[in-house]
Amino acid sequence: MQKTIALDAMGGDHGPKVVVPAGLQVLRKYSDLNLIFVGRKEIISPLLQQTGADVSHRWQIHHAADEVGMDESPGLALRQKKDSSMRVAINLVKAQEAQACVSAGNTGALVATSRFVLKTLPGIDRPAIIARFPTLSREKEVRILDLGANVDSSAEHLCQFAVMGSVFAQAVDNIPNPRVGLLNIGEESIKGNEQVKQTAELLINNKSLNYIGFIEGNTLFEGKADVVVCDGFIGNISLKVTEGVAHLIAHYARRAFSQNWLTKLAVLPALPVLARLKKQVDPQRRNGAILLGLTGIVVKSHGRAGILGLASAIEEAILEIDKNIPRLIEQGLEKR
């Protein structure tokens, strides 16, 4: 089955300079894929003509005269940027001209616009951003939501996120009965604020969930849970701290190996190990967070993502299309 994805070519810190080569890279890998590059034609077209002749029959440009800045107010973007590359790309999903949208643009604007244009599924009040992370167990990953779509969520919203995350893990990760944890400052039942305690009570009483209790920040990546739920404020901070720590470790490793000629020599036999380590933890290879709970598929790429990261986000969208995630979540909610 041919798949079509709309790319917000102007979004992110790098815009078309990254989106175009990343899109062409994925096009060459998937023969059943078509791409719509949405944005300013005068900028996108030269980049495509330079490198995209071999797959030119499977891409097209959809002109959009405006773009959403990374620091713009989501409300203003929603009201005043109706011809932005982000809005037009989402409109293409709404019109069923594309089956998914991928954007590295302003997160708040993407959430607000996607929610306004596509609407949420029945039984879901708010969409949530979910992404995957490595764990200490080589074969297991953990999905965490919400990573920033909602900075203030009620206990009921968090329960909805748990249900969506569980259905998602079943469909995408092929886990029959995903273990669901709730991020908290401790594992004891007396720990946490009222929001967390109320959420825990709802999750305990939801018999359709395999709820395993509280997960602390220092055990988030131990593989105890398949899905971890939190509000978007905490989730986004956790995401940024994780990214910061990864960069810090990489910085110290480079500095340690470059101290003198002995340490530089020592790096040579370690290169294969370092390469495997980088592949396992490189956030570029895990880039692509999904807005769960919408009637259509929207994938958020990190704003600073390079070509590899943007390509990973596009491949995440392909997976969501193949699994028909919105329909699976809708069916899961109907059963619960």
Secondary structure, DSSP 8 states (H G I E B T S, - for coil): --EEEEEETT-TTTTHHHHHHHHHHHHHH-TTEEEEEEE-HHHHHHHHHHH-GGGGGGEEEEE-SB---TTS-HHHHHHH-TTBHHHHHHHHHHTTS-SEEEE-S-HHHHHHHHHHHH-B-TT-SS-EEEEEEE-SSTT-EEEEE-SSS-SS--HHHHHHHHHHHHHHHHHHS--SS-EEEEE-S-SSTT-S-HHHHHHHHHHHH-TTSEEEEEE-GGGTTTTS-SEEE--HHHHHHHHHHHHHHHHHHHHHHHHHHTSSHHHHHHHHHHHHHHHHHHHHH-GGGG--EEEETBSSEEEE--TT--HHHHHHHHHHHHHHHHHTHHHHHHHHHHH-
